[in-house]
Amino acid sequence: MTDASEASRHAIRQFYDALSASTNELVASHRPPDTRRGQMAILLDNIVEALAPLRDARVLDIGCGTGVLGLQIARHARQYVGIDLSPAAVDALQDRARAMGLTNVEARVADVLADDFAAAAPGSRSFDRVLMYTVINLAQTEEEGRRFMQGGLDSLAPGGRALVGSIPIEELRMTAPWRGAGGRGVGVARWVLRSHAGLPHTRAWKVRSLARRASDRLRPLAAGVADVPPHTPGQFVPLRRDMVEDWVRSTHPEMRWRWAVERIGAPMHASRADLIVEAPGSTTG
């Protein structure tokens, strides 16, 4: 790792350490600053549905943060292991697990983009479910992203499933420039009409997404969300569909993958996609 990269990782670690001290779950888990009431429940339902069934499953949560999402999953699983680069976040997760009365939770500090992955998450190919949610977008280079994907998928047991969730895909961004209401309308229309090869974001889905976004603007903001910083510090590699697929194909060609839309109503769902990866072998549940 270069000196510049190391400095950037340190800044990211400090950023998440500071957020973890918040008593507000939205701040501690760094949700978007325009999150509305009820959207976190939709987000959690989206994750649980993608990982189900969870009964008797060993779950690895990479980039677990303070456990706002992960510990809800741990309630349904046999064992939950969370790893994160922020020591403060791991401490907060452990405190939260004790308060919830969860005894099947383990958490440890590791930067999986910089450290040895096997040392960070011992038990290669032993997890039935692997969750990597809003974390692969923190890769600063394509090589970091590839290494992260490989390490996460290395952890899957035969028949296991990984959710690489809420990936900001460049092709899904509303990139057309606009000025004024008329220009914005043109930009939105172009986004709706644009096709995305290999992604399930159809025109009909986009229309429903826009309708939900319009109705969400009438809903009150979630409590305390105004205190959420808008961006993680650092320069990160823009993620494209073909790039992410190549990371799977080049490191685990035996695995199958498919793209899925995020549930309409989840924060930032319009510009994000979920990648579900399955290892060959017997299944859990």
N, C-alpha and C positions, 0 to 999 in steps of 0.2 A: 504494500500500500504506500503511495506517495505521501510526502509531507502535507501537500494540499488536501489530499483525500482524508488523511488522518485528522487534520484540523476540522474538516467538514463533518466527519463522524462525531468528533467531540462536540461541535456546536449542536448537532442533532440530539445527542445524548443530554446535553444541558437543557435544551428546549423541552424535551419530554420529562426530564426530572422536575422542571419547574411546573409543568402542567399537572403532574401527578400529585402535587401538594393540594390541588383544589378539592373542595368537598362537593363540587358540582360535577355530576357524572359526565355531562356533555363536554365540559372543559377538560376533565381528566382524561377522557378518551379522544379528545381533539375531533369532535364532530364539526361539520360545517357551521359557520356563524349565522346561516339563515335557516337552521333546522327548526321545523315547526313541531308543535305538540302532536304526539301520536306517531311521528315518523320513526322514532327509535324502535317502537314495537313492531312496525312493518319491517324494519331492517333485521331485527332479531328473527322474526318469522322466516324471512328469506334465507338466512343462514341455516337455521335448524332444518328447514325443508330440504336444502341442498345436501346436508350431511346425514339426514335420517336414513335408516334407523340408527339411534345412538345407544340403545340399551346394550350393555355388556361391551361397549366399544372403548378402546384406548385412544384418546384424543390428544394430538399434539397441536398446540396453538403457537405459531411462530409470529412474534411481534404482538404478544398478548396484551401489552400495556397494563392498565390497572385492573383488567378483568371485567370491565363493565359488560362486555359481550360474552367473553369466554366462560365466565363463571355461570352464566345462565345455561350454557351448553354442558358444563360440568355437572349440573344438577341431574342431567339425563344419562350421563356416561358412567362407565365403570371406573375409569381413571382419566385424569386430566393433567397434562404437563404443559406449562406455559413457559416460554422463553422470550426475553426482551433485552434490548441493549441498555435500558434505563434502570439502574438500581432502585431509584425511588418508585418507579412503576411496579417493580416486582415486590417491593415491600408493601405497597398499597394493595396489590392483589392478594398477598398472603393475609393482610389484615381483613380484607373484605371477605375472603374465604372463611376465616375463623368466625366473623360476625354472622355469616350465613349458615354456620354449622356444617360446612363441607369438610369431610375427612379424606376425600379422594383426590386432593389437589396438591400438585408439586409445582414450584416455580423456581427459575434460576436465571441468572444474568448472563447474557452472551450476545455479542454482535455477530449474527450469523453471516453477514456480508464480509466480515473481516476475520473472524475467528474460524477455527477448525469446526466444521459442522458436526462431525461425529462426536467430538468432545462436548459440544454444546447440548446435543440431544442424543445421549447414548441409547442404544436399542435400535440400531438400523433395521429397517424393514419390519418393525414391530408394532406400528401404530395403524389402527383400523381407519382412523380419520385424521387428516392433517388440514388445519385451517391456516391460511395465509391471507389475512384480510387487510386491505389498504396498507400493504407493506412492500410489495415488490416494486411499487412506484418510487421507493426511496433508493433504488439502485442508481449509482452515479455514472455507471458505464454499462455497456452491453455485456461485458464479461462478468461484472458483478451480478447482473440480473440472471445470467445463465447459471452462475455458480449457486445463486440462491434457489433457483428452480430445481437444480439437480439435488441440492441438499434436502430440500423439502420432500421431493418425490422419492429420494433414497430411503426416507423414513417410513414409507407405506408398506404395510404387510401385504401378502398376497390377497387379492380381492378388495384391498382398501381403496379409499376414495379421498382425493384432495380437493378442497375448494380454494382456488386462488381468486379471492373476491374483490369486487369493486375496483377493477383495473381501469384507469383512465386511458381509453384508447383514442389515439390522435384522430382516427377517421370519424369518430363520433362527436367531435367538437363542433360547435357552431362557429366556424372560422370566418365566414363572410363578413367584410366590414360593412357597417351601416351608420347612418346619421339620421336622427329623428325617427318618429313612429313609422313612417313609410319605409324608410331604409331597413328598420328592424324587421318589419313584416316581410320584406323581400328576403332578408337573411334567414329568417325562420322557415319561410316557404322552401328555400333552397335546401335547407337541412332536412326537411320532411321528405322532399322528393329525391334526395341523394340516396343511392343504393350502397350497401356495404357488403361486398362479397365475403362470404364466410361467417358473417355475423347475423344473429336472429332479429336484429332491430328493423322490423318491417315498417312500411309507411303507416299502416294501420296502428301499429304499436306506438309510433311517434305521435300520432294524432291523439291517442288516449293519454300519452305522457304529457303532452302540452295542456290538455284539458285538466289533468290533475294538478299540474304546476300552477295553472290559473286559479284553481280553487284553493290550493295551498296558500296562495298569497293572502287569502281572506282569513286564514287561521292565525291565531297568535303565535308568536315565536315561543320556543321552549324556554322555560325559566333559566336565566343565567347565560343563555347562549351568546348574548352580546359580548361576553368576556372572552370568547374563544378567539385566539389569534388566527388570522386567515390563512397563513401559509407556514409550512415547515421550512426552516432555513436550509439553503443549499441549492445546487444545480443538479437536476436529475435527468436521466436519459428519457426522451419522449418515447412512449410505448406504442408500437404498432401491432396489429393483429399478427402479421406474418412473423414478426420478430419474436413475439411471445410463443407462438406455435413452434418456431424453430428451436427455442430453448427446451421445449418438451421433446421434440422429435430427435434432436441431436444428443440428448442425455439419456432419454428413456424411450427408445423407439418401440418397445414392446407395449407401452401403455396407450390407452385410448383417451381421447379428450373430446369435449364438446363445449361450445360457447352457450351461455344462457343470459337472457336479459335479467337485470335486477327487478325485483317486484316494484311496480309502479307505486310511488308514494314514498319510497326510501330516499334518504338524502342523496342528491347528485345522481340519481338513477339514469337520467337521460344520456349522460356522457360516459357511463361506466358499463362494464361487462364483467360477468363472472366466467371463469374457466374452471370446468369440472374435469378432473383427471382420474382415471380408474386404472388400478394395477390388475393384471391378469391373476386368476386364481380363485379360490373359494371366497365367498362373500360373508360379511358379518350381518347377522340379524335375519 
